Amino acid sequence: MEARIENLVEKKLIGKHITMSFTENRTFQLWSSFMPKRKEIQKTIDSNLYSLEVFPVGHFNDFDPQNTFEKWAAVEVSDFSETPSGMEPLIIPNGLYAVFIHKGPATEAEKSYRFIFTEWLPNSEYNVDDRPHFAVMTENYKKDDPDSEEEIWIPIKNKA
């Protein structure tokens, strides 16, 4: 699995979020509430879906799978002028990201994340940055299909 380094330009998203931890995963509940209402979001940029994690500052310094964070289900929009009821705006600020392509069923994404955090990151010239982490599900995303693909975006900063 190879990384490409991207300098992300600010993105505006509209979606829903829920507080959860890795041990109390509520992702299915979040997406089940978001998907039926996603068509209410106006001014979308494309058909991509964004699954984001907004971690508290220092979340990975002393990692504990029971620590909570915000999990988002969202789409990118051109502006926030028409945010549907029950949805909220979120900005992903400019910054450096390591981007990986996870190939395979969504149920196996944990293997990709394990590689990123236990092999790639410690051996790279980067540390995790305190900005949103996210996955982009394009038309190549097919959930549990072995040919499915999704982009994993990890916020990074130089170690120096």
SVG drawing of the C-alpha trace seen along z (x, -y; Angstrom):
<svg xmlns="http://www.w3.org/2000/svg" viewBox="-35 -31 48 41">
<polyline fill="none" stroke="black" stroke-width="0.4" points="0.0,0.0 1.5,-3.3 0.8,-6.8 0.5,-9.9 1.0,-13.2 -1.7,-15.8 -1.9,-19.4 -5.7,-19.6 -7.5,-22.8 -10.3,-23.6 -13.5,-21.5 -17.0,-22.4 -19.2,-19.5 -22.7,-19.1 -23.7,-16.0 -24.6,-14.4 -22.4,-13.3 -22.5,-11.1 -20.1,-10.7 -18.6,-7.2 -15.4,-5.3 -13.6,-2.5 -14.9,0.0 -18.5,-1.4 -18.7,-1.7 -22.0,-3.4 -21.1,-3.9 -24.0,-1.9 -26.5,-3.9 -24.9,-7.2 -25.1,-6.2 -28.6,-4.7 -29.8,-8.1 -27.9,-10.1 -28.5,-8.3 -32.3,-8.7 -31.9,-12.5 -28.8,-13.1 -30.8,-14.1 -32.1,-17.1 -28.6,-18.6 -28.3,-21.2 -25.3,-22.6 -23.3,-19.3 -20.0,-19.2 -20.2,-15.6 -21.7,-12.2 -18.8,-11.3 -19.6,-10.3 -17.3,-11.3 -16.8,-9.3 -14.9,-11.5 -13.5,-11.3 -12.8,-14.4 -10.6,-13.4 -9.8,-15.5 -6.4,-17.1 -3.8,-14.6 -6.1,-11.6 -3.3,-9.5 -0.6,-10.5 -1.9,-8.1 -4.3,-6.0 -7.2,-4.3 -9.9,-2.6 -12.5,-3.7 -11.8,-7.5 -14.6,-9.2 -14.6,-11.2 -17.0,-12.6 -17.9,-10.4 -19.4,-12.2 -21.3,-11.1 -21.3,-13.9 -21.1,-15.2 -19.1,-18.1 -21.0,-21.3 -20.1,-24.7 -21.5,-26.7 -23.5,-26.4 -26.4,-28.6 -28.9,-25.8 -28.2,-23.4 -31.1,-21.0 -32.7,-20.6 -31.0,-18.0 -27.7,-18.5 -24.6,-20.5 -21.8,-22.2 -18.2,-21.1 -15.0,-22.6 -11.9,-20.5 -9.1,-23.1 -6.2,-23.3 -3.3,-21.0 -1.1,-18.1 -2.6,-14.6 -1.3,-11.1 -3.8,-9.4 -4.1,-5.6 -6.3,-3.5 -8.0,-0.7 -8.9,2.1 -11.4,4.7 -14.5,5.0 -15.2,2.3 -15.1,5.0 -11.3,5.3 -10.5,1.6 -9.1,2.2 -6.2,4.0 -5.4,0.9 -5.6,-1.4 -3.4,1.0 -0.7,0.8 -1.0,-3.0 -0.6,-3.6 1.8,-0.7 4.0,-0.5 3.8,-3.5 3.5,-6.3 6.3,-5.3 8.6,-4.8 7.7,-8.1 8.9,-11.6 5.4,-12.6 3.4,-12.6 -0.4,-12.6 -1.9,-16.1 -4.9,-17.3 -7.3,-17.8 -10.2,-15.6 -9.3,-12.1 -11.6,-10.9 -12.4,-8.3 -13.9,-9.3 -16.2,-6.8 -16.4,-7.5 -18.2,-5.5 -15.6,-2.8 -16.9,-2.1 -19.0,1.0 -19.1,1.7 -18.5,5.5 -17.4,6.2 -13.8,7.5 -13.3,5.0 -14.4,2.0 -12.1,-1.0 -12.1,-4.0 -9.5,-6.7 -8.2,-7.0 -7.0,-10.6 -4.8,-10.9 -3.8,-14.4 0.0,-14.7 2.7,-17.2 6.5,-17.0 8.3,-15.4 11.0,-18.1"/>
</svg>
